[in-house]
Amino acid sequence: MLTWKDIINFSVNGNPTPDRRVEKTEAEWKAQLTDEQYRITRQKGTERAHTGDLCTTYEEGKYHCVCCNTPLFDSTIKFSSGTGWPSFTQPIEENAIKYEKDTTYGMVRVEVMCNTCDAHLGHVFPDGPEPSGLRYCVNSESMILDKETA
């Protein structure tokens, strides 16, 4: 189980190696994604709180990256954080997520990205529920829910 110390270590010393890499040109990403998906995943955007389709969905399944279909989170570790974005306590695999220090908007945060294709997902915070204490705060537009892998 990952802890905040692990997250900081990854963001400072390097991330785990992904199982595979997916790299495309900006034109290829634009052709594949909706305008909003592209803005969020490729340009590090954020959807408005409480507007994402997956925010209040608690159906069984696995949440995959909208860009490369890599499994990121399992529905069993999703929780209601009250923040307005889907929240999870752990990634599906340690090497599914990439972590980078983010100092935009005058804050210091840890950005989370798909480790396979570098899609921006959101941020992780140390204020989640036990036992990990982590809250992965993720944009709905950056994921798709695969109900068949439940």
Helices and strands as residue ranges (DSSP letters): H 4-13, H 26-32, H 35-41, E 62-65, E 71-74, G 75-77, E 78-79, E 87-88, G 94-96, E 97-102, G 104-106, E 109-114, E 120-125, E 135-138, G 140-142, E 143-146, G 147-149
